[in-house]
Amino acid sequence: MPIYEYRCENGHLFEVMQKITDDPVTQCEVCGAPVQRVFHPVAVHFKGSGFYNTDYGTAKRRRENQDSASSGADKSDSKASEKKSDTTTSSSSSSSSSSDKSS
């Protein structure tokens, strides 16, 4: 049998174990004021294929994030080294062209 929670107008909360087919409680057990049934949201977890894998933390996803972060760092390092080599090449070519001019 389910347990239902009720709240009266005066703020009293109480639970009643009753069948689904039973009529709902209409009066507070403490003060006799009218009551309303309290509903709580149900926790739903969508797991399995077809749902976003970012919804739940997993060891596999953590590893993938670490791998992508490290590969991202490698890419930025290689870009930085490319820029350094470009500036080195351009400075060496400019120095060689200035030496050509002096001859």
Secondary structure as a PSIPRED ss2 file (coil, helix, strand):
# PSIPRED VFORMAT (PSIPRED V4.0)

   1 M C   1.000  0.000  0.000
   2 P C   1.000  0.000  0.000
   3 I E   0.000  0.000  1.000
   4 Y E   0.000  0.000  1.000
   5 E E   0.000  0.000  1.000
   6 Y E   0.000  0.000  1.000
   7 R E   0.000  0.000  1.000
   8 C E   0.000  0.000  1.000
   9 E C   1.000  0.000  0.000
  10 N C   1.000  0.000  0.000
  11 G C   1.000  0.000  0.000
  12 H C   1.000  0.000  0.000
  13 L E   0.000  0.000  1.000
  14 F E   0.000  0.000  1.000
  15 E E   0.000  0.000  1.000
  16 V E   0.000  0.000  1.000
  17 M E   0.000  0.000  1.000
  18 Q C   1.000  0.000  0.000
  19 K C   1.000  0.000  0.000
  20 I C   1.000  0.000  0.000
  21 T C   1.000  0.000  0.000
  22 D C   1.000  0.000  0.000
  23 D C   1.000  0.000  0.000
  24 P C   1.000  0.000  0.000
  25 V C   1.000  0.000  0.000
  26 T C   1.000  0.000  0.000
  27 Q E   0.000  0.000  1.000
  28 C C   1.000  0.000  0.000
  29 E C   1.000  0.000  0.000
  30 V C   1.000  0.000  0.000
  31 C C   1.000  0.000  0.000
  32 G C   1.000  0.000  0.000
  33 A C   1.000  0.000  0.000
  34 P E   0.000  0.000  1.000
  35 V E   0.000  0.000  1.000
  36 Q E   0.000  0.000  1.000
  37 R E   0.000  0.000  1.000
  38 V E   0.000  0.000  1.000
  39 F C   1.000  0.000  0.000
  40 H C   1.000  0.000  0.000
  41 P C   1.000  0.000  0.000
  42 V C   1.000  0.000  0.000
  43 A C   1.000  0.000  0.000
  44 V C   1.000  0.000  0.000
  45 H C   1.000  0.000  0.000
  46 F C   1.000  0.000  0.000
  47 K C   1.000  0.000  0.000
  48 G C   1.000  0.000  0.000
  49 S C   1.000  0.000  0.000
  50 G C   1.000  0.000  0.000
  51 F C   1.000  0.000  0.000
  52 Y C   1.000  0.000  0.000
  53 N C   1.000  0.000  0.000
  54 T C   1.000  0.000  0.000
  55 D C   1.000  0.000  0.000
  56 Y C   1.000  0.000  0.000
  57 G C   1.000  0.000  0.000
  58 T C   1.000  0.000  0.000
  59 A H   0.000  1.000  0.000
  60 K H   0.000  1.000  0.000
  61 R H   0.000  1.000  0.000
  62 R H   0.000  1.000  0.000
  63 R H   0.000  1.000  0.000
  64 E H   0.000  1.000  0.000
  65 N H   0.000  1.000  0.000
  66 Q H   0.000  1.000  0.000
  67 D H   0.000  1.000  0.000
  68 S H   0.000  1.000  0.000
  69 A H   0.000  1.000  0.000
  70 S H   0.000  1.000  0.000
  71 S H   0.000  1.000  0.000
  72 G H   0.000  1.000  0.000
  73 A H   0.000  1.000  0.000
  74 D H   0.000  1.000  0.000
  75 K H   0.000  1.000  0.000
  76 S H   0.000  1.000  0.000
  77 D H   0.000  1.000  0.000
  78 S H   0.000  1.000  0.000
  79 K H   0.000  1.000  0.000
  80 A H   0.000  1.000  0.000
  81 S H   0.000  1.000  0.000
  82 E H   0.000  1.000  0.000
  83 K H   0.000  1.000  0.000
  84 K H   0.000  1.000  0.000
  85 S H   0.000  1.000  0.000
  86 D H   0.000  1.000  0.000
  87 T H   0.000  1.000  0.000
  88 T H   0.000  1.000  0.000
  89 T H   0.000  1.000  0.000
  90 S H   0.000  1.000  0.000
  91 S H   0.000  1.000  0.000
  92 S H   0.000  1.000  0.000
  93 S H   0.000  1.000  0.000
  94 S H   0.000  1.000  0.000
  95 S H   0.000  1.000  0.000
  96 S H   0.000  1.000  0.000
  97 S H   0.000  1.000  0.000
  98 S H   0.000  1.000  0.000
  99 S H   0.000  1.000  0.000
 100 D H   0.000  1.000  0.000
 101 K H   0.000  1.000  0.000
 102 S H   0.000  1.000  0.000
 103 S C   1.000  0.000  0.000
